[in-house]
Amino acid sequence: MSKKKPRSGKKPGLSTTRPPTAKLVDALEEADSLAQRGQPDKAIGVLESTDRRYPNRPEVLTRLMNAYRDVRNSVGYMSVAERLSKLVPNDPDLTLALAGAYAVNLLPALALRTFRRFLNRWPEHPHGDEAHESAAGIESFLRA
């Protein structure tokens, strides 16, 4: 009798290895074209629709996060950064971006926790000094 493989604990749909469909590629190209033509709001509309149709796709969420940054929608940026960091947990730049998003959105405890996580996991990162300074400033703020 063969042994059953243990379940990985992953939720369905969170795989980042699925190849994109032709429709997904077309939607991403449309969003990229709109963004390049200086129409970030239209690009966001395409990307939000694409995210509903193809949820949890890093290639969609990365573009959506960048589009929110371009229009200075800090809440949208933070929301997408949170989702993306769950899909791609070992990306130091994304973790740092999430920490910054928490800080910008006036969530200092979450920002501090995320900066600390970044510093613990990637102590030699080129932006480590900046993260240390940000964390120290938030700690001072929280103590006061």
Secondary structure, 3 states (H helix, E strand, C coil): CCCCCCCCCCCCCCCCCCCCCHHHHHHHHHHHHHHHCCCHHHHHHHHHHHHHHCCCCHHHHHHHHHHHHHCCCHHHHHHHHHHHHHHCCCCHHHHHHHHHHHHHCCCHHHHHHHHHHHHHHCCCCCCHHHHHHHHHHHHHHHHC
